[in-house]
Every structure is written in C-alpha cells, then in structure tokens.
Amino acid sequence: MEFLLVYPSWPKLRHQSVFHLPPHGPVVMAAGIPPWVRVTFADENVQAIPFDRRWDFVGISAMLTSQLPRAFEIAALFRDRGIDVICGGIAAMLHAEEVKKHCTSLFFGESEGRLEEVFDDKKRGALKPFYDSCGAFPPIETVGPARRSILDYSRYEHKGVRMADLFHASRGCRFNCFPCCTPFLGGRKFRPRPMARVEEELASIDNDRLFVVDNSLAQNKEWELDLFRTMIPFRKSWCSHPIQDDDDVLALAAEAGAWYVYQAIFDMSDYIRDRIRRYKSYGLGVEGTIILGTDEQDEEYIKRLVDFLLEEDVDLAEFTVLTPFAHTAIREQLESENRILSNDFGNYTADRAVFRPKRMSPGKLEQMYDYAWDTFYRDEPQAYRMYRLFKRLPRRGSDSPVSEKGGTAHA
C-alpha cells in the first residue's frame, strides 16, 4: 500500500524569523504504521506535495488550528480523485466536529497500538469514519522511537545549520495553565516514559541538538534528575520548556547539555525576575514566551513588560497575542463573557486579536504586539540575538557547535 502522509503549511507568526523544525507528530505517528505499508512524507512547509502520483491512501497530520484551512483544501483535492483521506493530530482533535466533515476518517487520540486496525480496515475496504481512543491512553512503555527516517533532513536547515530534532520524554501534564489545551489532549496525569525507552530514542537520533518538547520538565524532581542523568552520556545540547527551580536540578541540567529554556513570562514579579537570573547563573539561556492581551494588561503595562525583558537581558522573546484555542480554560471564560470575535481557523495564528480585550481595543492589542516585537529587537535584531545564543551552544563532543548537514532519508 502506498500511503502519503502530509503536514500542511500554515501562516507564520508575524515578526518571527522563519525557519522550520522537523515536525514531531507525524514521525511519532509513522512509527506505528504497519511495515507492509510504504510511507512517503511531505511537509508542505519545506516541499511540494506530490499530488500527481496515484496514492492508495492519504493521511493529513495537523498540529495547529491555523493549518486546518489548508488541510481541508488538500483533503478535497485527494477526495475529488477518489482517494480516502484520514486526518489526525492536535488540531484535528481540538476541532473534531468540523474536521470530520472534510475527511473519510478521523483519528482521535494517541496512535500507539491503534494504527494496525486502520490500515487493515483500509486494505479490506472497510474504513470507519471515526477511530476514537475513547479517552484511553496507550501504556507509556509502548511509546518507542519516532520514525525519523521519513524526513528529508536536507530541508530542515537555516542558513546552513541543521535544525534541532524534537524529542519527548513524557506525556500529559499535571498543570492546568489557562491558555493550554494539554489537559484535553494528553490528560492531567503526568506520564513519564521509562528511562530505557528514553535511552532507546536518544540513541536513534544522530543530531547533536534537541528540542525537548515535553509540556514541562518541572513535574517531578526525582524523575527530572533521572532524565538528566540518562541524557548525560549522549552528549546532546538541548532546549526545553521550564526546568524546576532547584539547585540540584539546574546543575544537573547544565551538565546534561541544557542550552536554553522557554520560560513563560506572565508578569514583572520578583518570582519571574529570580527565575530568569537563576537560569542564567547556571549558564542557561532564556527565551521568554509572552502572551499579550490578558485582562490585567493595558498599553502601558505592555510597554513596561517589554522594558522589563530588556532590563533582565532575556536572550530572546517570542510575543504572541492571547488566542482562545478550543478546549482551553481561557476559551471557556471568553465564551461565557461573549468576548469571542472570530471563529475563523485562519485567524488563529497567535498574532491577531480574535477576542475583545478587557483594557484596550482589538486593534490596539495588535498594535502593541507590533510594538513589543519592534522595541525588544530594535537595538539588537532578532537574527543577531539568535546568533549570540547559538554561539553559547554547549560544545558536546565535537570541535564545532554546528552539526554536519543532514542528507536525504528515505522511509
């Protein structure tokens, strides 16, 4: 069976430097496809979709809500030719009712142990319209290495530098942050992978740089320490979401190759100031992730917040406009207050005001989004700050922090 797996393109965040990381969801899903299926992967962000070939079956993996308009166009093009299309991924789960109108089948939930049924049904001509996990999660020990061989790594470079590979050591999250849909997708229970599985996955990655995509590493101190001890021998350099503010944890993270951390900066408190300084004291860079448009923010607040980031010498800052994605606490609040202005998936790009802010107009919020990016990067452009952070990349077993360029890999 010839199976085409497609990752649709989407509008990129305004002001952000455009580069493309190897996607995570499709390679995790592809690991569970039966061996008798021949898989071809097309990431439309970096390559053309081979519409001209005759495919037996097409899958569309959509992570972002803003990918869905293009996903629907792609699905229609294949279905018009009589080819069955199955859709899955985070965005497909968040918007299942709408997505199922555009595909032959909708796959809902994590994929381990469940894809054999899908492809057997397709082979028999008996695809089901809905493959639902019914809220169950696969045993975490069944999550093996992602199938990165489907990627063409030559396409994932930026200015001659190979981009980091994505890797996860756990699923689920015990926190319940207001803008996040993880409680709906992965559950509120922290599900760490066994360290033997972590070692297996790390050994399969030939890149010396990683992005550890777990929702938060600061969920269990003993597990976190165990993870970093496990990572040390692999001599990778990596970035991640927050690390626990603990001397033992931060020291071991640095020893394990921690490069920089994405830290949510939600106010100008001493707590946030101390977090930034603590990371830096252990040699870790900080990329602030800042949501603009929360109820306590007005124009002056945002100006002070940008000044705070500059004063604390945050290495990089990524500003987004508060976006009420489906199945989040903020979505529920704004809907109850009748403050949602748009449900157009194409507007959910995190740089547009799709709701009515409390202390400014939607137009003013978008102006302040532009102000934040322009002001933070006015004296040191984004490209220069990225280069400066790159120069601090820990040297992990080679004379140069730059990986060799990756070649084309085949499924």
N, C-alpha and C positions, 0 to 999 in steps of 0.2 A: 504494500500500500504506500502510495506517495502522499505524504502529509506535509502541508505548508503551514508553518507557524509564523504569524505576523504580529509585529509590535508596531502599532500605528504612530504616526508623527503627531505632534501637538504644538500649539503656540508657546514659545519660550517666554520665560519671565522677563518682562521689560527691564532693561538696565543690566541684567546679569550677563556675564561673559558666557558665550555659548560654547559648550563642549559636551561630549556625550560619554557617559559611563556605560560599560556593558550592562544591560538590564539584568535584574536578578530574578524576577518572577518567571519569565519564560524558561530560563535554564534550570530552575528548580522543578518546574512542571515537566520539562522534557526528560528529566531523569526517570520518570515513571512510565514513559511511553514504551510499550512492548518492543522487544528487539526486532520483531519481524516487520516493523513499520520503518520506512525510510523517511527521515525528518530533514526538511530544509527550513532554515530560519531566515526571516527577512525583517530587519529593523529599519523601518521606513525613515527614521531619523538620520540614517547614515547610508542607506542604499535603496535602490528601486525595488518595488515589489514585482516579482515575476508573474504578471498577470497573463502572459502569453503562453505559459505552459499549462498542460492539462493535469490538474491535480485530482486525486481521489477524494481528498478531504482537506478542509482548511480550518485552522484554529486562529482565533484572534485573542491576544492577551492584552488587556488594558489596565494599566495601573492608575492613571489619572482620570478624573472626571472630564477634563478638557480633551482627552483622547477620544472620547466617545463619538462626537460628531464625525470624525474621520473613520473611526471603527465602523460606524453604520454605513458610510459610503463604501468602504471596502467590502463589507459583508454583502451589500446589494449587488456589487459588481460580480462577485462569485456566484451568488444565488441565482442571479439572472441567467447564468450559464449552466444552471442545474447542479451546482456543486454544494454539498452540505457544508455548513459553517457552524462551528461550536465556539462560543465566547466564554471567557473566564477572566480571572484577575480581580484585583481590588475594586476597580471602578465598576466592573460587571456585577460584583456582589452588592455594592452600595446602591446600584440603580437597577436591580434585577427586573422589576416590573417593566421598565422601558426597554432594557436591553433584549429581553426575550422576544420582543416584537420584531427584532431585526436579525435573528439568527435561527438556525434549525434547532440547535440545542444550547442550553445554558448550563455551564458547570459552576456549581456553587460550593465553596469551601476549599480546604486544603486537599492536595491531589494524591498524596502518598497512599498506595494501595487501592486506588479507585479508577485508574485510567485503563486498566486491562478490560474492565466492563465496557467502557466507552468504545474502545476500538473493536472489541468483539461484536458489540451491537452494530457498529458501522459495517463491519465485514458481512454481517448477516442481513443488512438492510433493515435494521430494526432500531434505529437511533431513538432514544427517548427525548422528549422535549426539555426535560429538566433532570439534571443529575445533582441531587441535593444531599449534602452531608448531614442534614437534619440536626445541625448544631454539634455534631460529634467531631472530635479532633483525632487524627491518627496518633498512635503511640509515638512519642517523640523519638524513641530509639530507632524507628523505621526511617527517619529522615537522613538519607545518605548524601553523598556529594552531588552537587549540581552538575548538570551535563553541559559543561562549558565548551565542549568540542563542537557545538553547533554554531559558535560565534566565529566571525571573521575578525580577528583581533587587529588586523591592519587598519580597520575602520575606526578603532577606538584610540585615537591619538589626538593630542592637542599640541600644536607647534612642535611636532616631532617626539613628544613624550607620551609613552603608553599610559593610559588612564588606569586607575586602581580597579581591581576586581572587587565585587561585592560578595560579602560573606556573612552568614548569620550563625550565632552560637545558641540562640534561644528563640522561642516564640511566646506570644502572649505578653501581657503587661499588667502588673498589679496596680498601676496608677490609673487615674481616670481624668486626664487633662481635658479641659473644656473644648479645645479645637480638634481633638483627635478621635478617629473612628476605630482605633485598635480594639477597644472593648467589644465592639460589634463584630469585628473581623476575626480577631485572634483570642478573644476572651480575656477576662480579668485575672486569670491564673497564670503565673509565671511558669513557663515550661522549658527548662534548660535541656539542651542536648547532652547526652553522655560525652565525657571527655574523649572516649575512644572514637566517637563519631566526629568530634571536632578535629582531632588529630588526623583522621582519615581525609577529611575535607581539606585541611590546610596542606597536607602532603600532595593533594591533587592540583594545587594552584601553583603555577610556575611564575607568577608575578610577585615581585618583592614588595608591592604596595597593595594595601587592602582598605576598603571601607567596611567597617563592621556595622551592619545596618540594624542590629537589634534596637528595639524601641528605646531602651535604656539599659546600660550595663549596671546601673546602681540599684539593683533589685535584691541582691543577696550577697553580703560581703564575702562569705566563705566561698561561694560559687565564683564570684568575681576574681578572688585571689587564685583559685584553682584554674580558672580560664587563663589568666596571665602567665601562670607557671607553665601551663600547657603550650602557650604561644612562644615562649622564650626560645626554645631550640630551633624554631622555624625561621627566626631572624627576619621577620617581616616588619615593615613600617606601616602604621595604620592610623586612621582617624575613626572616630565613633561619635555616637550620642553620649550624653553625660556619664561620667565616671563618679563613683562615690567619693565624697569629700572626707577622706580618711588617709592618714599618713602612710599606713602600710599599703593601702590600695594604690595610691598615687605613685609611690616609689616603685612598686612592682609593675605598674602600667608603663612607667618610663623605661624600666629595664626590659619589658616585653616589646618595646618598639613604638609606644604611643607617640604620635606625631602632633595631632591637634584634635580638639574636641569641639563638637557643635553644642553650644550652650544657649538654651533659651534665655533671653534677657527680657523679662517682663516688667521690670521697674528699675529704679535707680537706688535701691536699698543697699544698706551695708552688706546684707547677705549676698547679693549679686556681685558687689564690688569685691568681697572677700573670695568668692568663687573664682572670679577671673584671676585675681592675684595668686591664689593657691595653685591653679593650673600652671601659671607662668613660673612659679617658684620651683616647679618640678620639670621645667623645660618643655612643657606642652603649650602649643599654640592654641588660640581660641578663635573660633568663628562664631560670632553672635548671630542667633536667629531671632529676628524681632518682628512681632506681629503688630501692625498699626491699625488703629480703629477700635480698640477696646473701649468700654464705656467710660473709663476714667480719663481717657486721652482727649485733649483738645489740641489746637495748633501749637500753643506754647509748650505743652507737655512734650510733644514730639520733638520740638526744637531742643529742649533741654535733654531729652533722651539721646539725641544724636551727639550733643556736646559731651555727655557722659561717656559714650562709647569712645570718642576721641581722647578724652582725658585718661581713660583707662587703657588706652593703646590696644584695643581689641584688634587682632590681626586682620580679620575680615568681618564683614557684616552682610547678612542677607536679609533685606527688608521684604516683607510681604504684607498685603492687605488682608485683614481678617476675612476669612472665607467660610461661610457656614455649610460645610460639606455634609452630605447625608449621614444620618446615624451618629451625630456628634451632639454633645450637650449644648453647644452654642447654637446649633441649628434648632434644637427644641426650644430654647429660650427665645430666639428671634422670631420663630414662627408663632409662638404664643403671644408675642408682643406686636405681631403684624408688621414686622420690620424687614421682611424679605422683599427685595425689589425685582429680582430676576431669578428664574429657574432654568435659564438657557445654559446648557452644559458648556458651550463655547465661551461663556463669560467667566467660568470658574477657573481662572488662570492664576489666581492669587495676586494679581496686580490691578484688579478692578473692584470697585465698590458695588457689590450685588445686594447690599442691605443698607438700611438707613442708620448711620451712626448716631450716637446719643448727643455728642457735643460739637458736631460740625456737619456740614452737608456732604453728600456722597462725592460731589465734585471737589470739595476742599480736601477730603481724605485722599483722593487720587493725586491732588497737587502736593500734599505733604509726603506721599510716597515718593514722588519725583524729587522733592526737596531732600529727603533723607538720603537717597542714593547719591544725588549730586553733591551734597555737602560732605558726607562721610568720605567720598573718594575725590574731593576737589583738589587737595594738596598732594595726595598720593593715589594715583589712578589704580583702579582695581587690578589691572594687569601687573603693575609694579608690586602691589601688596601680595598678590598670588605668587609672584616670583620670589619675593622676600621670604614668604613662608616656605616655599619649595626649597630654598637654599638651606633652611633649617631641618630639612628631612634627615632623620637619623640614618647614619651610614651603617648598614646591616649586612656586612659580609662582602662588600664589593668596594672598589675604589671610587665608584661614582654613584650618586643617588639616582641616576637616570637608568631605567630599565632598558634593555635592548628592545627594539621594536618587535612587536608580535607579528607572526606570519599568519596566513590564512589557515583556519582549522576547519575540518570537514566533519559532518555528523557521521 
